[in-house]
Amino acid sequence: MMKKPELLVTPIDVAHIRDLAEAGADAVMIGEQRYGLRLAGEFKREDIVEAVKIAHQHNVKVYVAMNAIFHNDKVDELGDYVKFLADTGVDAIVFGDPAVLMTVREVAPHMKLHWNTETTATNWYTCNYWGRKGAKRAVLAREINMDAIIEIKEHAEVEIEVQVHGMTCMFQSKRSLIGNYFEYQGKVMEIEKRKYEKGMFLYDKERDNKYPIFEDENGTHIMSPNDICIIDELEEMIDAEIDSFKIDGILQEREYITEVTKKYRLAIDLCAENREEYRKVKDQLLAEIEEIQPKHRPLDTGFFFKETVY
């Protein structure tokens, strides 16, 4: 039997963690927007305490996102937050900014670190650079192809995590672009109500694409119009022993995330234990996800085979 990758999922709230554990998730990624980027749900400190308790009861690991871009005004808070996470018993902290790495070294040197910048993990030298600084895992950029992923894994001194499902971020600005737009139109009250809404899109008439856009404490985020789904293309990465497959549930509904998790659990188990059976059912699993897929969000294979065009 082959080594199985961890199945990592982003829950919407504390109660959702139970559903995901039952659906077969091995780990969850949570956090609050003050410190983490583009999370499926907002987890304040008391939620994180509860999340760790429930997850660990189900043998599920908890990773907390501290991968925001930090300015001077937040640096002084980082130590207190890291200490809280260490005391709570979270399994790893996800970071992009070296300020987090340095803070962890000072206040919780035993804490496991996952390096995730979302965009710059594109070669194995960079992954190993952060590994030698203290990271145990590198989260690869979403814009690299299957061959590059396999090559990075072959040379990596750290665990490798790859997103296999969900939307990806195409653009982030620290500026309040939606707020500025509504203010320009004289609709200040309207933006207060609407900037956290799920249903806001930029529409590209030429390609007939809808790009979800939302604003939070970290600025403005524009997301891909399609969802990655490679449930039928897992063989190469499982053979290469990629360490973690991530399902990103941002802007998705709870039931959808849970159902997708169940299907990937089955796909991973079959691909690792019974390859022939996996090959028989993988097209069916893809069809089942297409059934529950929101109509305005087509599935594609992202950059794995260079299909996505922004």
C-alpha positions in Angstrom: 0.0 0.0 0.0 1.3 3.5 -0.9 1.8 6.3 1.6 -1.4 8.3 1.8 -1.3 12.1 1.7 -3.0 14.0 4.5 -6.4 15.4 3.5 -6.6 19.0 4.7 -9.9 20.9 4.7 -11.0 24.5 5.7 -14.1 24.4 7.9 -16.6 27.2 8.1 -17.1 27.1 11.9 -16.4 24.9 15.0 -19.4 22.6 14.4 -18.3 22.0 10.9 -15.1 20.3 12.1 -17.1 17.3 13.4 -18.7 16.8 10.0 -15.4 17.0 8.2 -13.8 14.6 10.7 -16.6 12.1 9.9 -16.2 12.8 6.2 -12.5 11.7 6.4 -10.5 14.9 6.9 -7.1 14.4 8.5 -6.5 18.0 9.3 -8.2 21.4 9.3 -6.9 24.9 8.7 -8.6 27.7 10.7 -7.8 31.2 11.9 -9.0 34.8 12.0 -8.7 37.4 9.4 -6.6 39.6 11.7 -3.7 37.2 11.2 -4.7 34.8 8.4 -5.6 35.2 4.7 -8.8 34.1 2.9 -10.2 31.6 5.4 -13.5 29.7 5.0 -14.6 30.9 8.4 -13.7 33.3 11.2 -12.3 31.6 14.3 -11.7 33.9 17.3 -9.6 32.7 20.2 -12.5 30.9 22.1 -13.4 29.2 18.8 -9.8 28.0 18.3 -9.8 26.5 21.8 -13.0 24.6 21.1 -11.8 23.6 17.6 -8.6 22.1 19.0 -10.6 20.1 21.6 -13.1 18.7 19.0 -10.5 18.0 16.3 -8.2 16.2 18.6 -11.0 14.1 20.0 -11.5 12.9 16.3 -7.7 12.5 15.7 -7.7 15.5 13.4 -4.9 18.0 13.4 -5.4 21.8 13.6 -3.3 24.3 11.7 -3.8 28.0 12.3 -3.2 30.6 9.6 -0.8 33.5 10.4 -0.1 34.1 6.7 -1.3 37.7 6.4 1.1 40.4 5.3 2.1 42.2 8.5 2.9 45.9 8.9 4.7 47.4 11.9 1.4 48.0 13.8 0.7 44.3 14.2 4.2 43.0 14.9 3.9 43.6 18.7 0.8 41.4 18.9 2.3 38.4 17.2 4.1 37.0 20.3 0.9 37.0 22.4 -1.0 35.2 19.6 1.7 32.6 19.0 1.9 31.9 22.8 -1.9 31.5 22.9 -1.8 29.0 20.0 1.0 27.0 21.6 -0.8 26.9 24.9 -4.0 25.8 23.2 -2.2 22.9 21.5 -2.5 23.7 17.8 -0.5 21.3 15.6 1.1 23.9 13.3 1.2 27.6 12.4 1.0 28.6 8.7 3.1 31.6 7.9 4.4 33.6 5.0 6.0 36.5 6.7 9.4 36.0 8.4 8.2 38.1 11.3 6.0 35.1 12.3 9.0 32.7 12.1 11.1 34.9 14.3 8.3 35.3 16.8 7.8 31.5 17.0 11.5 31.0 17.6 11.3 33.4 20.5 8.1 32.3 22.2 7.3 28.8 21.1 10.4 27.2 19.5 8.8 23.7 19.5 5.9 24.9 17.3 5.7 23.2 13.8 5.7 25.8 11.0 4.2 25.5 7.5 5.6 28.1 5.0 2.8 29.4 2.7 3.1 32.6 0.7 0.5 31.3 -1.9 2.6 32.6 -4.8 6.4 32.3 -4.4 6.8 28.5 -3.6 7.7 27.7 -7.2 11.0 25.8 -6.8 12.7 23.4 -4.5 15.5 25.6 -3.5 13.1 28.2 -2.0 11.2 25.4 -0.2 14.4 24.1 1.3 15.6 27.6 2.2 12.6 28.0 4.5 13.0 24.4 5.6 16.5 25.2 6.9 15.1 28.3 8.6 12.7 26.1 10.6 9.6 25.4 8.4 8.6 21.7 8.3 6.3 22.1 5.3 6.1 24.2 2.1 2.7 25.0 0.5 3.3 25.1 -3.2 2.1 28.0 -5.4 -1.2 27.3 -7.3 0.3 28.3 -10.6 2.7 25.5 -11.2 2.2 22.4 -13.3 2.2 18.7 -12.4 5.8 18.1 -13.6 7.1 21.0 -11.5 5.2 19.7 -8.4 6.7 16.2 -8.8 10.2 17.6 -9.3 10.0 19.8 -6.2 8.9 16.8 -4.1 11.8 14.8 -5.4 14.3 17.4 -4.1 12.4 18.7 -1.1 13.8 18.5 2.5 10.3 19.5 3.8 6.8 18.2 3.5 4.9 19.4 0.4 1.3 20.5 0.4 -0.7 21.0 -2.8 -4.2 22.4 -3.3 -6.4 19.9 -5.1 -9.8 21.5 -4.9 -11.5 24.9 -4.7 -11.0 28.5 -5.8 -7.7 30.3 -5.8 -6.8 33.9 -5.3 -5.8 35.8 -8.4 -5.2 39.2 -6.8 -4.9 40.9 -3.4 -4.4 44.5 -2.6 -4.1 45.9 0.9 -6.3 48.8 -0.3 -10.0 48.9 0.2 -11.0 48.8 -3.4 -14.6 48.0 -3.0 -15.0 50.5 -0.2 -13.4 53.2 -2.4 -15.6 52.3 -5.3 -18.8 52.7 -3.3 -17.6 55.8 -1.6 -16.8 57.3 -5.0 -20.5 56.6 -5.9 -21.6 58.3 -2.6 -22.8 55.0 -1.1 -20.8 54.8 2.1 -23.7 53.1 4.1 -24.1 50.4 1.4 -20.5 49.3 1.5 -20.7 48.8 5.3 -23.4 46.3 4.7 -22.0 44.6 1.7 -18.2 44.3 1.7 -18.2 40.9 3.5 -20.9 39.5 1.3 -20.3 36.3 -0.7 -22.3 37.3 -3.7 -20.1 40.1 -5.2 -18.5 39.5 -8.6 -16.4 41.2 -11.2 -18.0 40.2 -14.5 -15.8 39.7 -17.6 -18.2 39.9 -20.5 -15.7 38.8 -23.2 -15.0 35.4 -21.4 -18.4 35.3 -19.6 -16.5 34.8 -16.3 -17.6 35.8 -12.8 -14.7 36.6 -10.4 -15.8 36.6 -6.8 -14.5 39.7 -5.0 -14.5 40.5 -1.2 -12.9 42.8 1.2 -11.7 42.2 4.8 -9.1 43.5 7.2 -6.4 42.3 4.8 -7.7 44.4 1.9 -9.4 43.3 -1.3 -9.3 39.8 -2.8 -10.3 38.7 -6.3 -10.8 35.0 -6.7 -10.6 32.7 -9.7 -13.8 32.2 -11.7 -13.4 28.4 -11.8 -12.8 25.7 -9.1 -9.8 23.4 -9.3 -10.8 19.7 -9.2 -8.3 17.0 -9.8 -10.1 14.1 -8.0 -9.5 12.0 -11.2 -5.8 13.0 -11.5 -4.3 11.9 -8.2 -2.1 9.1 -9.2 1.1 10.9 -10.1 1.1 12.9 -6.8 0.3 9.9 -4.7 3.1 8.0 -6.4 5.4 10.9 -5.7 4.3 10.8 -2.0 3.1 14.4 -1.8 2.4 14.9 1.9 -0.8 16.9 2.0 -3.8 17.6 -0.3 -5.8 20.7 0.5 -9.5 21.3 -0.2 -10.1 25.0 0.1 -13.7 25.9 1.1 -13.5 29.6 1.0 -16.9 31.2 -0.2 -18.4 27.7 -0.4 -21.4 26.3 1.5 -20.9 23.9 4.4 -22.6 20.9 2.8 -20.6 21.3 -0.4 -17.3 21.3 1.5 -18.3 18.2 3.5 -19.5 16.3 0.4 -16.4 17.1 -1.6 -14.3 15.9 1.4 -16.1 12.5 1.4 -15.4 12.1 -2.3 -11.7 12.9 -2.0 -11.4 10.6 1.0 -12.7 7.8 -1.1 -10.5 8.7 -4.1 -7.3 8.9 -1.9 -8.0 5.6 -0.2 -8.7 3.8 -3.4 -5.7 5.4 -5.3 -3.3 4.3 -2.5 -4.8 0.9 -1.8 -6.5 -0.3 -5.0 -5.4 1.5 -8.1 -7.6 -0.5 -10.5 -10.7 0.3 -8.5 -9.7 4.0 -8.4 -9.4 4.0 -12.2 -12.9 2.5 -12.5 -14.6 5.1 -10.2 -12.6 8.3 -10.7 -14.8 9.6 -13.6 -17.9 8.9 -11.5 -16.5 10.8 -8.6 -15.7 13.8 -10.8 -19.3 13.6 -12.2 -20.7 13.5 -8.7 -18.8 16.7 -7.8 -20.0 18.3 -11.0 -23.6 17.6 -9.9 -23.2 19.6 -6.7 -21.0 22.3 -8.3 -22.5 25.9 -8.2 -23.7 26.6 -11.8 -21.6 29.8 -12.2 -18.4 28.1 -11.2 -17.1 25.5 -13.7 -14.5 22.9 -12.7 -11.1 22.8 -14.3 -7.7 21.4 -13.5 -6.1 24.7 -12.6 -2.5 25.0 -13.6 -1.8 21.3 -13.2 -2.0 20.9 -17.0 -2.0 24.6 -17.8 -5.7 24.7 -18.5 -6.7 27.8 -16.5 -6.4 31.1 -18.3 -7.1 34.3 -16.3 
